[in-house]
Amino acid sequence: MTSPATGAARYLDALDRRLASAAEIVLGTEGSPVDGPPGTTAAQLLPLLVAAARLDEAGDDVRWLVLVAVFARYPTSDEFVAFRRSLELDAPESVEADLLATAMRNPARHADGPMVIVRSVVVEVNYSARHDHHTGIQRVVRETVPRWADHHEVTITAWGDDNAALRTLAPRERARVLSFGQDTPLLESETDYVHTVVVPWHTRVLLPDVPVGAASDVLATLARWSGSTVGLVGYDLIPITSADLRPWGEANGTAGLLHVVKHADRVACISRSASAEFRGFVEALPAQGLVGPHVDEVQLPAISSPMPGSGLARPASVRPVVLCTGTREPHKNHRAVVHAAERLWREGVDFELRLVGGFGWSDDPLGDATARLRAEGRPLVELGRVSEQVLWDELRAADAVAFVSLHEGYGLPIAEALSVGTPVLTTAYGSQAEVAADGGCVLVDPRDDDQVTEGLRRLVTDGDLRERLKDEARNRPERTWDDYAADLWDFLTGAEPPKGEH
């Protein structure tokens, strides 16, 4: 067990090294601690860094960096404003004492570890690095970030467990992002991983992953005062604009995202519908004296399948097969598809319905309905969460896909199905209609049970219609993940947008 004295020495040694790194940038000194016991370098450099931060010509970026170096984490907005005011009003030694006291009262979880200041583009992939979940946003991250890493200098990061600073990834986390689904040997032992705080310096911080609500304040502070800019992918604002379809309290996390958006540099939205939502928010910011980010559409690709068929397709069915995809939760509207299927089965229409997708926050009332129908012997198959290979095999084998969500930022399952030539029943508005516009789909009002039933009827009874839609799907304009990754990078890291559009 580490003794208190040893722990204190390790903490002071880490503080020495962080202040030396900051001094190299702020003061132009060598970035190595001076000889002496732990704390010697900090005792020499902290007064010099505080003095530099007090200068009229010092920028807020310098003040932000000094706080990070002392705290071993990013400052909150309250901490930053308090520090700036203290520099104006308090004696230098009082400022130094307050900084150290704050660091000790609210220590970062890894305050005894290393810190690295980077000028390369910083990419945050927290959720995809930590989880094996692989739908929607995670697909975008795992298709996009590896392509960026192949062509650009990037530092790929996640949030620390206290959500107070970005850090380097452990080997297993890197594999989840850069080589997901591959049997990639982990050449570096997980036990060798060292948590290293990543400090962006006059660069861009890109957020393509699920927003981390608990980090929103320190991230907004970074966007406002650190000298680095923040750009993000705008997927949707469903937890706010369709809060009635989402779990109670989820809107709070999205509100945290909007706190970051206020001070971001640009937002790359995945569809025109998503752009409309984010632009609506940005247009309200002048009432707060803010300009807000440049918002534009960088549409997701009409996907070419990343995975060929396994050759182990399920046995051919004598009846048409409809695949209903997506996480089982209310806004995906699976219940409307199951209801339409039951109506058709009662009429004697013969087809099989297969449900693919894991459980979301609630599958009520879907679960009761599917259990009842299966007990009645209806041709309903529930596959649950499946592997990438099984998903693509199912998409290819199906005669049609049903995806009639009530609200989507894009509608990735539609593009996936169409990319392998499978017709889709989908929603006649919003981003789903955008994806369907180039052909291969039957469009319905997802809130109208009669329309959903009639659309499903057409797809399972009209073979000529299915063949025509398959031809349309095969002839859709091709836009690949390579195209998307390149366009997204150019938008998020390119030249400043024209004045008046930011």
N, C-alpha and C positions, 0 to 999 in steps of 0.2 A: 504494500500500500504506500502511495506517495506521501511523504511527510509534508506538513504545512510549509516548512521552510523550503523544501524542494519545490513545492507548487508555486510559492511566491517567487522563487528565483526564476522558474520557467516563465511565469507571467511577465516579470520585469525584462527578461531576455527578449521575449516576443515584442514587448513594448519598445525596447531599444531598436529592434530591427524594423518595426513599422515606422517609427519616427525617422530612422535613417533613410528609409525609402522615400518618405514624404520630403525630407530635407533635400534629397538629391534633385527633386523637381522644383521645390519652392526656393531653396537657397543656392542650388547649384553645387552642393558639396558632394563628396563621395558618399555612396549609399551603403557604407559599412559601419557597424558600431565601433566606437573607440575602445581601446583597452581599458579594462577595469571590471569591477564586480557588476553583476546585473543591476541595471538602473542608472549606471554611469552615463551612458549615451543619452538616455531620456532626460536626465538632469541637465545636460548641456544643451540639447536640441530643443526641448519644449519651450524654453523662454525665447529662443531665436525664432521658432515657428509662430509663436503667439505675436511676437513683435512684427513679423512679416505680415501676419493677417490683420494687424491693426493699421497698417499703412493705408492711406487714402487710395493709392493706386492699386492696392490689392483687390483682386476680383473675388466674387463669391465662390468661384471654383477652388481657390486656395483655402478659403475658410472651410468649405465642405471637406476638402482633403485632410486638413488638420484634424477635424472632428473624427473622420474615419480612422485615421492613424492612431488617435488616442483611444477611441472606443472599441476598435476591432470590429466595427459594424457600421452600417450607414445611419446617419442621424435622422431623427424624425423632423418634421417641419417646425414643431415647437422648440426642439433642441437647437435647430439651426438659427431660428430668429432670436432665441435667448442668447446664443453665443455672439451673434452679430451686435446685439445691443450691449452685451457685457464688454465687448471690445471697445465700444465708444465711451462707456461710463465708468468702468472699474479699473483699478490699478492692475498692472500686468500680473503681479504675483497672485492677486485674487482670482484673475481669470484662469491662471494655471491651476490653482488649487481647486477651483470649481470643476474644471475639466476632469481632473483626476478623481475627484469625489463622485462625479456623475458616472464615470467609467466603473468605479467600484460599487456604487449603489445598484447599477443596472448592467452587470457584466455580460458581455457576449458569451455565448456558450463555448466558443473556441477562441477565447481571448489569449490563450497561451500558444496558439498555432501561428503559422506563417500567413503573410499577406503578399499579394502580387499586384502591382499596378500595371495595367495593360492598355495599349493603344489600338490593338486590333478590335474589330467589331465583336461585341459581346452578344451572345445569343442565349436566352433563357429558355430552357426546355424542362422545367421542373416536373410537371406531371408525367410526361412521356418517359423521363429518366427513372422515375420512381415506381411506375406501374406498368404492368403488362397489358392493360386495357388498350384496345386497338380499334376504335371506331372514330369516325368524324375527325375531330381536331388531331388526335394522335396519328391518324393516317397522313394528314397534311404535314405534321412535324417530321415524321419518319421518311416521307418522300422528299421533303424540301431541304432539311438541314444537312443530310449527307451530301447532297449535291452542292450546297454552299461550301461545305468543308473540303470538297474535292477541288474547288476552283478559287477559293478565297481564304485569306487568313482570318480565322474566327476563333474566339474563345468560347467554348460551349459550357454553360453553367446551369446550376440549379440553386434553389434557396437553401440556406442552412435550416436546421430544425427549428430555430427560433424565428425564421422568416425575417431576419434582420440584415442579411447581406448575401450577395451571390457568392457561390463557391465553385471550385472545380468539381468535376464529376468523378465518382468512383468507377473502376473498370466495368463493373456490371451495368452501371447506369449508362456509360458511353455505349456499351453494346446494345442496350435497349433502344437507343436513339439512332445510332449509325449503322447497325447491322441487325435490326429486329427480325426475328424469325429464322436467322441463320445459326448454324452450329459453330459459333465463333469461339475459339478457345480463349480463355481469359489468361493471358500470359503473365499478368501481374496479379499477385495474390490480393484478395480483398483486404486482408489484414495489413497490407503495406500502404493502403490509401491514407493520405494525410489531408484533412480538411484545410483548404487554403482559401482565404477570403480573396475574392477578385474585385479589384477597384478599377472601374473604367475611367480613363483619363482622356478627355477631349476626343471622344470617339462616339460611336452609335451603339445603343443598347436596343436589341430587337427582341420582341415578345411574340413568337408565333404560337405559343402553347396556351393551355388553360390558365386564365388569370388567377393569381394567388392573392385573394382578398386581404389576407393579413399583412401582406407586404406593400399594400397600395400607398400608404403614407410615405414610407421611406423611398419608394420608387418615384412618387410624385416630387419629393424633395430633390432627388437626384435629377429629375427632368428639369426642375426649375433653376437649380443653383450649382450643379456640379461641373458645368462646362461640357457635359455629354448630352446628346439628344436621345430621345426615346421614340421608337417606332413600333407599331404593333399591327398584327393581323386582326381585322374586325370581323368576327364570325357572325355575331347577332347580338341583340339586346333582349332576347326572348324572356329572361327572368323578370324584366321590367315591363316590356310592352305586352307580354302575354303571361303576366304573373299569375293569372287564374289557372294556368295549366302547369305550373311548376310548384315544387314544394315550398311550404311556408319558410320564409327567411332567406331563400336563395337570392332574392333581389338585393339583399345587403351586399353580397359578394360582387354583383354587377355594379352596384353603386360605387364600390371601391375601385372597380375598373374605370368607371367614368371620372373618378378623382384623378386617375393617371392620364386619361384622355385629355382632360382640361389643359394639361401642361405638356402633352406629347408634341412631337414634331410632325408626324404623319401617321395616318391610319390607312392600311391597305385592306379594303373590304372584299369579301369573297363573291359578292353578287351585287347587282343594282339594288336589290331589296335591302341588303345589309347596309349599303352606302346610304340609302335614304334614312335608315334609322340613325346612323352615326351623324350624318349631316344635320338631321333635325336637332340633335343634342348640341352640336357645335354652333348652330345658328342661334341658340339661346345664350351662348357664353358672353356676347357683348353686354348683356344685362349685368354681368359680374365684372365688367372691365377687362375681359379676356378675349383674345383672338381665337385661340384654339388651334388644333392641328390642321394640316392639309389632308383632306379625305378624298380618296379616289377608289375606283374599282380595279382590282387585279383578280380577274375571275379564275376560279379553279378550272382544271382541265377537263375536257371530255375524255375521260381516262382510258388509256390503253392498258389492258390488264397487265399487272406486274408479275403475274404468276401463271404459267401455262397449266393446262389440264394435267391431272395426276395420272390419267389412264385407269383410274379406279372408280369410274362413275357408277352411281347406283343403278340398279336394274331399270330398264325402260318401263314406263307406266303405260297401261292401256288407256288411261284417261288423261286429259290435259292436267298439267301441274302448275299451280300458281305459288310462287314464293313470296312471302310477306316478310320483309326485312326491317331491322331497326331495333334499338333498345326498347324493352317493354315498359313504357310509361305513357301517361295520358296524351301528351301533345303529339305523339307519333300516330295516334288514332287507329291503332290496330283493331279496336273494338268495332269500328265501323266496317272494316273488311270482314271480320268474323261474322258480324250480323248479316252482311250481304251474302256471304257464303252460305249461312244457314237458310236464308230465304230461298236461295237457288237450289240447295239440296232438297228442301221440302217440295220444290216444284219438280224434282226428279232430274235436275241437271247434274251430270256426272263429271266431277273433277276432284283433284286433290289439292288441299291447301297445306303448305308447309311454312311454319313460323321459325325464323332464324333470328336470334338476338338474345342477349343476356337480360337479366332483370335490372330495371332502373330503380327509381325511387319508389315507384308504386305500379303494380300491374292491375289494380282494381279498376273496373270490374272485369277485366279481361280474363283473369285466372279462373274465376268461377264459370264463365261462359265456355272456355276451352275444356275444362274438366267435364262439364256436363255433356258437351258434344262428343268428346272422346268416349265417355261412358255409353252414349247412344250408338256408338259404332260409326260415327261419321268419319270420312277420310281426311282427318286432321292430324298432322304430325308436328310435334313440338321438338325442335332440335336444340333450342337454347343457344348458348354461346358456343361458337364453333371456331376451328382453326382457320387461318387464311386460306389454306388449300381447300378445305371443305367448302368454305364460302364461295370461292370461285368455281368449284365443281358444281355446286348447287345453282349458281347463277347461269352457268352454261346449260345445265340440264333442264331448267325450268322452261315452260312454254310462255310464261309471263311473270312479271314481278308486280306486286301491289305495294305502293308506297304513297299513302294519301295523308301525309302529316298536316296538322293544322297550322304549323308555323315552322319554317326552316330558314337558316341563314344561307344554305345552298341546296342541299339534297344530294349528298354524295352517293347514296344507294341507287339513285336514278342513273347517274353517269356511269356507275360501275356496271349496271345491268346492260345499258345501251352499248357499252364498250365491247361486250361480247355478243351483241346482236339480239338480246332478249327484250321484247316489248315491255312497256311499263304502263300501269294504271297509276296516275298521279294527280296532284292538285292543280287546279286551273288558275291559280294566282301565285303571286310572290316569286320567290327564287325557284321554286319547283317548275313553275310555268316557263321561267327563263331557260332552265336546263332542257326542258321539253321542246323548246321552240324550233329546234333543228330537226325534229321528227322522231318517230319511233314510239310515240306515247298516245294514250287515250286520256283526256283531261276531264276531271269531274270536280264538282263542289264537294269537298270532304265533309261538310256539315249536312249534306243532303243525302239521306240514306237511299232514296230512290235513284239518284244519280250514281252513287257508288255501286249499287246493285246492278244497274243497267250497264255501266262500264265493265264490271266484272263479267256479266253475262256475255257481252260482245266478245271479250277476249277468250273465254273458254268455249264458246260455241261457234265462232266464226274463224275457221282456219285460214280463209283467204285474207281476212283482216290481219291476222297474225303474220302471215307471209309478207304482206305489204309493209307492215310496221318493221319487220326484220330488215327488209331492204332499206327502209329509211334510216334505221339505226346504223347499218353498215356504211351508209353514204354520208353520215354526219361529218362536219368539218373536224379535222384532227387537231387537237391541242393536247400536248403531253405534259407530264410532270417536269420534264426538262424545260419546256417553255414557261411553265408557271414559276418554277424556282428562279429562272433567270429574270423574268419580268418582276417578280416580287423583290428580288435583291436590288434590281435597278431602281425601283420606286423607293424602297426603304433606305437606300444608301446613296442615291444619286444626288445631283446638284439641288440646290435649294429651289423650291417651287416658285413660280412667278409671284411677284409682290401682289398682294390683294387676294391670292388664292390660299394662303396659309392661314 
